[in-house]
Amino acid sequence: MKKKFLIVGDNHLDSRTPKSRLDNYMESSLMELKETLLIAKAAEVDYYIMLGDIFERIEVGGICRNRALEILLSDDGEPWPFEKYVVVGNHDIGHNPSNLNKSALETLIAANALRRVDEISDLGIRFLHFRPDLDDDLRAGFLSDIDSKILFCHASIVDQPSRFEHVLFSDLVVHENTKLIVSGHIHHPMESVSKTGVKFFNPGSLGRSKIDETHHPRVILLQYDYETDDIKHKYLMLKRALSSDIIFDLDKNNQRKFENKNTELFIEAITNVSITDSISSDLIQDLEVYAEKAKVEKEIINMAKTAINLTKTGGEF
């Protein structure tokens, strides 16, 4: 028996447009949602899986919520020819599972636009919905007691160490029956295989609120062979997703990066300078001249002047 899945990362649907975006965020995001469903239909999948954070907030307003509901219920009046399941994400419930019953996501579930379950037992599938202690339980090895073949999660699983809170995939202890782990929550795409052959995927987020020129929304089309445990997959880029140069002001962002770099260099120079290194007899005067040429903000200059005066007097911050 073979089953096909279309797996979709964090959508972050919202009626509000992030400050970083130039377009209508809600319209663009709903267009991308519709395209993922059309891809699933064209690929003749059996299951459509959403990995959580369908919405940016618990309640995004009636227009966004109802438009999402309409899209998920049918293809212009015709029911979608596959089953649709959702993993609950932290944004969907404001980081608190008790908020589900008053969330926009619950509206989709109650209307049968999406199914929220803990498992599909006859397919060996387990859904690990967000909860505040999920990451801790993953580190503690609780997956070793879950004998499901496939795990769909909303957790901080990563393929490489990160400076943010995370659970390293290579450190996970899983049941011998587990062959596949797919997780949302972390927004950049990931793929890895453990020493025991367990495969890990994260398709990356669909929602784009932070400027990233390299990230383009995509989904995973995956086929699982239940007789051989063979897994085949491929990534499908969304053709309707607007490019980063259209939705973001890249010129302004690059200028901001340039200014920030100049500020970092200036602070580094001031931090490393000693009083005896002054060009003239007045270090503060030299600082002001240098800062003016470098067009450093006045607030940064004042901080540097304060640091020099404290050094001269032997004081501390």
C-alpha positions in Angstrom: 0.0 0.0 0.0 1.3 3.4 -1.0 0.0 6.8 0.2 0.7 10.2 -1.1 0.9 13.3 1.1 1.2 17.0 0.3 2.8 18.7 3.3 2.5 22.4 3.9 4.6 24.5 6.3 3.6 27.5 8.5 1.1 29.8 6.7 0.8 32.6 9.3 -2.4 33.9 7.7 -3.4 37.4 9.0 -5.5 40.3 8.0 -2.7 42.6 9.1 0.2 43.3 6.7 3.6 43.1 8.4 5.7 46.3 8.2 8.2 44.6 6.1 5.7 43.8 3.3 4.8 46.1 0.4 1.9 44.0 -0.9 -1.4 43.0 0.6 -0.2 40.2 2.9 -3.6 38.6 3.4 -4.4 38.4 -0.3 -1.0 37.0 -1.1 -1.1 34.5 1.7 -4.6 33.3 0.7 -3.6 32.9 -2.9 -0.6 30.8 -1.8 -3.0 28.6 0.4 -5.2 28.0 -2.6 -2.3 27.1 -4.8 -1.1 24.4 -2.3 -4.6 22.8 -2.5 -4.5 22.9 -6.3 -1.1 21.2 -6.2 -2.4 18.5 -4.0 -5.4 18.0 -6.3 -3.2 17.8 -9.4 -0.8 15.4 -7.7 -3.8 13.2 -6.7 -2.7 13.0 -3.1 -4.5 11.0 -0.4 -3.7 13.4 2.4 -3.1 17.1 2.7 -1.1 18.0 5.9 -0.8 21.4 7.4 2.1 21.6 10.0 0.7 24.4 12.2 0.6 28.1 12.6 -2.2 28.4 10.0 -2.9 31.8 11.5 -0.5 34.4 12.9 -2.8 35.1 15.8 -5.6 33.4 17.8 -8.2 35.6 16.0 -7.3 37.3 12.8 -10.7 38.8 12.0 -13.8 37.6 10.1 -12.6 38.4 6.6 -9.3 36.4 6.8 -10.8 33.6 8.8 -13.8 33.2 6.5 -11.8 33.4 3.3 -9.5 30.7 4.6 -12.5 28.6 5.5 -14.0 29.0 2.0 -10.8 28.1 0.3 -10.3 25.0 2.5 -13.8 23.7 2.1 -14.0 23.5 -1.6 -12.5 24.2 -5.1 -15.1 26.6 -6.4 -17.9 24.5 -5.0 -16.4 21.1 -5.5 -15.1 19.3 -2.4 -11.4 18.7 -2.4 -10.7 15.0 -3.3 -8.4 14.3 -0.4 -8.5 14.4 3.4 -7.1 17.5 5.1 -5.4 17.3 8.5 -3.8 20.0 10.7 -1.2 20.1 13.4 -1.9 22.8 16.0 0.8 25.5 16.1 1.8 27.9 18.8 0.6 31.0 17.0 -2.8 29.3 16.4 -3.5 29.2 20.1 -1.3 32.0 21.5 1.1 29.5 23.0 -1.6 28.1 25.2 -3.6 24.9 24.3 -6.6 26.1 26.3 -7.1 28.8 23.8 -8.0 26.5 20.9 -11.7 26.6 21.5 -11.8 30.4 20.9 -9.4 30.5 18.0 -9.8 31.0 14.3 -8.3 27.6 13.8 -11.1 26.0 15.8 -13.6 27.6 13.4 -11.9 25.7 10.5 -11.9 22.5 12.5 -15.6 22.8 13.6 -16.6 23.5 10.0 -14.9 20.3 8.9 -12.5 22.2 6.7 -9.6 20.6 8.6 -9.4 17.6 10.9 -7.5 17.8 14.2 -6.7 14.4 15.6 -3.9 12.8 17.6 -3.4 9.9 15.3 -4.5 7.9 12.3 -4.0 4.5 13.7 -4.5 2.4 10.6 -1.8 4.4 8.8 0.6 4.6 11.7 0.5 8.4 11.8 0.8 10.4 15.0 0.3 14.2 15.3 2.3 16.1 17.9 0.5 19.4 18.4 2.2 22.3 20.0 2.3 22.4 23.8 4.8 24.4 25.9 6.6 21.3 27.2 6.7 19.4 23.9 10.4 20.3 23.2 11.4 19.2 26.7 9.6 15.9 26.2 11.4 15.4 22.9 14.7 15.9 24.6 13.7 13.5 27.3 13.1 10.8 24.8 9.4 10.3 25.0 9.3 9.5 21.2 10.8 6.1 22.1 7.4 5.1 23.4 5.5 6.1 20.3 5.5 3.3 17.8 4.0 5.2 14.9 5.7 5.1 11.5 5.1 8.8 10.7 5.2 11.8 13.1 3.8 15.2 12.0 4.9 17.8 14.6 5.0 21.5 15.4 8.2 21.6 17.4 11.7 23.2 17.5 13.4 20.3 15.7 16.5 21.4 13.7 19.1 19.6 11.7 22.0 21.9 12.9 22.7 23.5 16.3 21.1 27.0 16.6 21.4 29.9 18.9 17.7 29.8 19.4 15.8 27.2 21.6 15.9 24.0 19.6 15.9 20.2 19.6 18.6 18.6 17.5 17.2 15.9 15.2 20.3 13.8 15.6 19.7 13.7 19.4 16.2 12.4 19.2 15.6 8.9 20.5 12.7 7.3 18.6 10.9 4.0 18.5 12.3 1.4 16.1 9.0 1.6 14.0 9.4 5.3 13.3 10.6 6.0 9.8 9.6 9.6 9.1 9.4 12.9 11.1 8.1 16.0 9.5 7.9 19.2 11.5 6.8 22.8 11.2 7.5 25.8 13.5 11.1 26.5 12.4 10.7 28.6 9.2 13.7 27.6 7.1 13.7 24.3 5.1 15.5 21.3 6.5 16.2 17.8 5.5 18.2 15.1 7.3 18.6 11.3 7.8 19.6 9.7 11.1 22.1 6.9 11.5 19.3 4.5 11.8 17.6 5.7 8.6 14.9 7.9 10.0 14.1 10.8 7.7 13.4 14.3 8.8 11.9 17.1 6.8 10.7 20.7 7.3 9.4 22.3 4.2 9.9 25.8 5.6 7.2 28.4 6.1 4.8 29.7 3.5 4.2 32.9 5.5 7.0 35.5 4.9 7.0 38.4 7.4 10.8 38.9 7.6 12.9 39.9 4.7 14.7 36.9 3.2 15.8 37.1 -0.5 16.6 33.4 -0.6 13.4 31.9 0.7 10.6 31.0 -1.7 7.5 29.2 -0.5 7.4 25.5 -1.3 5.7 22.3 -0.3 6.7 18.7 -0.1 5.1 16.0 -2.2 5.8 12.7 -0.4 4.9 9.1 -1.1 5.2 6.4 1.6 5.3 2.7 0.8 3.8 0.8 3.8 5.1 -2.5 2.6 8.8 -1.5 2.2 8.9 1.7 4.2 10.4 3.4 1.1 9.9 7.2 1.1 10.0 9.2 -2.1 9.7 13.0 -2.0 10.2 16.1 -4.0 9.8 19.8 -3.4 7.4 21.9 -5.4 7.8 25.7 -5.5 4.7 27.8 -5.5 4.4 29.5 -8.9 1.9 32.1 -7.7 4.0 33.2 -4.8 5.3 36.8 -5.4 9.1 37.1 -5.5 11.0 38.8 -2.6 11.8 41.9 -4.7 8.1 42.5 -5.1 6.9 42.0 -1.6 9.9 43.5 0.2 11.7 46.8 -0.1 15.1 45.2 -0.7 16.9 48.5 -1.5 15.8 50.0 1.8 16.8 46.9 3.6 20.2 46.8 2.0 20.7 50.4 2.9 19.8 49.6 6.5 22.3 46.7 6.5 25.0 49.1 5.2 24.2 51.7 7.9 24.1 49.0 10.6 27.5 47.7 9.5 29.0 51.1 9.5 27.7 51.6 13.1 29.2 48.3 14.1 32.5 49.2 12.7 32.5 52.5 14.4 31.6 51.1 17.8 34.3 48.5 17.3 36.8 51.2 16.5 35.8 53.3 19.5 35.9 50.3 21.8 39.5 49.4 20.7 40.9 52.9 20.7 43.1 54.0 23.6 43.5 57.6 24.9 47.1 57.7 23.7 46.0 56.8 20.2 44.4 60.2 19.6 45.4 62.2 16.6 45.3 65.5 18.4 45.4 66.3 22.1 41.7 66.0 22.4 40.2 62.5 21.9 36.6 63.7 22.1 37.3 66.3 19.3 38.9 63.6 17.1 35.9 61.4 17.8 33.4 64.1 16.7 35.4 64.7 13.5 35.5 61.0 12.6 31.9 60.5 13.5 30.8 63.4 11.3 32.7 62.1 8.3 31.2 58.6 8.9 27.7 60.1 9.4 27.2 58.2 12.7 24.0 59.0 14.6 24.3 61.5 17.4 23.0 59.0 20.0 25.9 56.6 19.2 28.4 59.5 19.4 27.1 60.5 22.8 27.5 56.9 24.1 31.1 56.8 22.8 31.9 60.2 24.5 30.4 58.9 27.7 32.6 55.8 27.5 35.8 57.9 27.0 35.0 60.2 29.9 34.4 57.2 32.2 37.7 55.7 31.1 39.5 59.0 31.8 38.1 59.2 35.3 38.4 55.5 36.0 34.6 55.1 36.3 32.4 52.2 35.3 29.3 51.9 33.2 
